């Protein structure tokens, strides 16, 4: 298959799209991790308050 400008452009756009998707996935994962940690902290604080 010959190398064409359209093919190179599409490949570049595809790579940019994959990069954006990876960045979004990483942000989502980090946000989920933060929420989990906050939930665990709240649960621990609640448990301590119940013990008092």
Number of C-alpha atoms within 10 A of each C-alpha: 3 5 7 9 9 9 11 11 11 12 12 12 12 12 12 12 12 12 12 12 12 12 12 12 12 12 12 12 12 12 12 12 12 12 12 12 12 12 12 12 12 12 12 12 12 11 11 10 9 8 7 5
